[in-house]
Amino acid sequence: MFNYFDFLTGSHFNDGKTSRHKFDGWSLEGRDPRVIQSLMPIGEWLYRNYFRVTTDGWHHVPTDGGMLMVGSHNGGLLAPDTLMFMYDWFQHFGPERLTYGLMHPNVWMVPFYSRLTVQLGALRAEPKMAIAALQRGAAVLVYPGGAEDLWRPHSMRHQIYFAGRKGFIKLALREGVPIVPAISKGAHDTLIILADFYKQLRQLHEWGMPWFLGFDPMVFPIYLGLPWGLAIGPLPNIPLPVPIHTRICAPIVFERYGRAAASDRDYVDACYEKVCNQMQTELDRLVIGLSGIES
């Protein structure tokens, strides 16, 4: 019987050096379908009883081959719509189908958590890792907006916000893979983000104030949520049990691919606008209750 505690503590590894490398985010080998399967009952309870998820559009996902799943982050540090998307993915395709997610390097500052995310398929958000996964024929999940998207104010909850980051476009063009958008509504209501004061905090840092523990938080939100009531800073929260709806949109295929296309700044900009506009259109439809666009 698979013992998840033993797996987390690494007791089944004989070589500690190998174990550390496997879980540092620079390897494709840390992902473990047994760990994914062991956590599915927890995901199912959250999916059916806590967030009461509804979902559609899964017929849009290609049955095989590399693809870039592009999502918009919601709901603070825990990003509950991402967790529910992952549960849905594994329900539809099983834990064996190669799937990876790109995560910010700061995650590896928390060893226990980073180890778990690697077991679920996390890789460092570095081009060479994404390319290696795509060349294996994997689906790669990326949230270009990052922390700024996660902690955008509640007034922006129905906006696609990628903070101008276009690396995912260059990646898709270079590797010749489709972009499959994933959107959701509800998750950004699991807490109420009032504002982000990172610019002011950054100014204080430039005037000489050191970062706490040497860590640049990238965002500094003020929000209402559990368990703090009023929270200051990107603190972890307990999401409110708000219903979430996730939608997989039709794949976006561009006219040109290859290194030349990925190096063409104007073309990259045009592709970026196309993705943002199509995702925003579909999110607008989802918010007002319209069904998905059929391909």
N, C-alpha and C positions, 0 to 999 in steps of 0.2 A: 504494500500500500504506500502511496506517495505521501511523504511527511513534509509538509510545507515549512515547518519550523526548521527542520534539518537543512532544507534547501537554502533558507534565508541565512542561516548561520554558517553555511558552507562546509558542514561536517562531512559531506560526501566527496569533497575535493581533497586530493592528496597533495596538490601543489598550490600553495597559497599565491604564488606569483601568477600562475595561470588564472586562478580565480579572479584576482584583481584586474587583470587585463580583460577578462571576459565581460566584466561589468563596468568598465570605465567609459563606455559609450563609443569606443573606437572600434568595436567589433560587431559583426553581424551574428555572432555565435551565442550571444547571451539570451536571446529570445527562447522561451521554453513553453511549448504547448501544454505541458502538464500543469504549470503554474496558472496559465490562462484558464484551463478547464477547472482547476480547483477553486477559482474565484468567481466562476459563473453563477453559483447560487446566490452570492451576495449581490452581484449585479442584477440578477433576476428580481430579487426582492425590492431593490431600489427602483428598478424599471417599472414594475407593476404596481407597487404599493406606495412608494414615497413620491416619485416624480410623475407617475401615471403617464408614461410616455406614449405618444402616438407618432407614427412615422410613415413615410411614403417615399417612393422614387427609387427603391432598391433595384428595380429592373434596369436602371441606367448604368449600373456598375458592370464594366466589361468582365466576362467570365474568366479571363486569364490575361497574362502579360503585364508589363510595368505600367503604372499610372501614378499620377500625382493627385491625391485627394486634398483639396484645398478648403479649409474651414475658417469660419470666423469665431474667435474665442469669446466666451460669455461666462459671467457668473463668478468673477473673482478667482482666487488662487486655486480652488478645487475644480473649476470649469466643469460643472455637472453635465452640461450637454456633451462635452467630449467623452466623459465616462460612459454616458448612455449610448453615444455613437459607437464606442468600442464594443459595448455589450451587443448592440444590434449587429455589428459587423460579424462578430464571432458566432452569433446565432444563425446568421445567414450563410456564412462560408466556413465555419469551423475554425478552431485554433491552428490547424495545420497550414492553412493558406498563408503564404509569406506576406506579412504586413509589418511595417515599421512606422514609427512616428518620430519626427525631429523635435528635439527638446533643447532649450537653452542650456548652455554649459553650467550656469549657476545651480542647476538641479543637483549636480554632482558634489555640491558642498554639503549635501545631506545624505550620507552614505547609505543608510537603511532604505530611504525612499528611492534614491537613485537606483539601487540594486533591484528593487521591485519593479520600477518602471522599465529597466532594461529587460527583465524577464518577460514583461508584457510587450516588448518590441521597441523600446526607446533607443534612439541614436542621438549623438551630438548633432546639433544643427549646423553641420559643416558640409560644404558642397561634395567633398570626396565621399562622405558617408552616404549621402543621398544618391549619388551616382552609382556607388557600389551596390546599393539595394535595388535600384531601378534596373541595373544590368543583370541582376538575378531574376528579373521578372516580377519583383515585388510591388505591392501597392504601398506608396509612401504618403503618410499623412503629415501635412504641414499647416501651421497657423501663422501666416506672414505677419499679422499685427502684433504678435507677441504680448508682452506685459501691458503695453499701452492699450491693446484691444481688450484684454482681460479686465482691465480696470477703467475702461472708458466710462464717463458719467452716464447715469441712468437716462438722461435726456437723449443720449445717443444709442440707446439699446436696440433700436431698429435700423441702425446704419452699419453697412459694411465698412470696416475701418482697418486698412492695412498699413497705415503710417507711411505710405509711399515706398514700401519695401518691394522691390521687383526681382529679387534673386530667384524666387520660385518660377517666374516667367522664363528667365534665362536657363534655368535648370530644365524645364519642360521642353524648350526649344532645342537645347543642346542634345538632349537624350531622345528627342522625337516621341514623347509620350503625351497622351491626352491629359487634360486637367478635368477632374470630376469634382464639382463644387459640392460642399456639404454646408447647409445652413440650418438655423434653428430659431425658434422663439420660445420665450419662457425662462430660460436659464438666467438671463440678466435681470430677472425680477426676484431671484432667490436672495438678493441683497440689494440695497439701494445706495449706489455710489453717488455721492453728492458733488464731488469735485476731485481733481488731481492737482496737488500742489508741488509736483516734482520740480517745475521750473524754479520756484522760489527756494526749494531745498538745494537744488544744484547751485544757485547763486551763493547761498551760504557756504557751500563746500568750496566754491572758487575763492571765497573770501577767507578761507582758512579752516572752516569747520570740518573735522575728519568724518568720514563715513563710519557708521556704527559697525564695529567688527571688520572694518575695511571693505564693506560690501556696498556697492552702488545698487540701490533698489530699482532704478529705472523708472519707477512710479512712486507716488506718495499720496494715495487716495484717503479721503475722509468718507466713511460709509456707515450706514445703518444696517445692522444685521446681528445674527446670533453668533456667539454667545455674549458679545461685548456691548450690545446696544449701539453706542456710538464708538466707532473704531477709527484710530488714526494710524495710517501706514498700511502696507500690504500684508496685514495679518490674516492667517487662515481663519475661515469662518465655517459655521454650520449652515449649509444652504437651507432656505425655507422650502417647504414641500410644495413648490409651485409646479403645475403640469408643464411638461416640455414637449414640443413638437419638433422633430428633426425631419429634414428633407434632403434627399440626394437628387441633384439636378442633372440634366443631360450633359454628357461630356462636351467639353469645348476643344475643338480641333482647329489649329491655326493653318494658314495657307502655306507658310514656309517653316522649315525646321533646319537644324544643323548649326554648326559653329558660327557661320556667317550671319545667320538670322539672330543668334543669341548675342552677337557683337554689334548689331545694328540698333543704336540707342533709340531712334525714332520708332522702329518696328517694335522694340520691347515696350516702349511707352504705349503704343497703340494696343498691343496685346494685353497689357496691364489694365488699360481702361476698358477693354472688352470684357475681361473677367469681372472686374469690379461692377460694371454696369449690369451684366447679366445676373450676377449674384444679388445685386440690390433690387433688380426687377422681381426676381423670384422671392426674395425676402418680403418685399412689399405685398406680393400676392399672398404669401403665407400669413402675414399679419392680418390682412383683411379677410382671410378665410377662403381664398380661392384655391382650387386644386392645382397641382403641379403642371408645368408645361410639358407636353408630351413630345418626344423626339420622333 
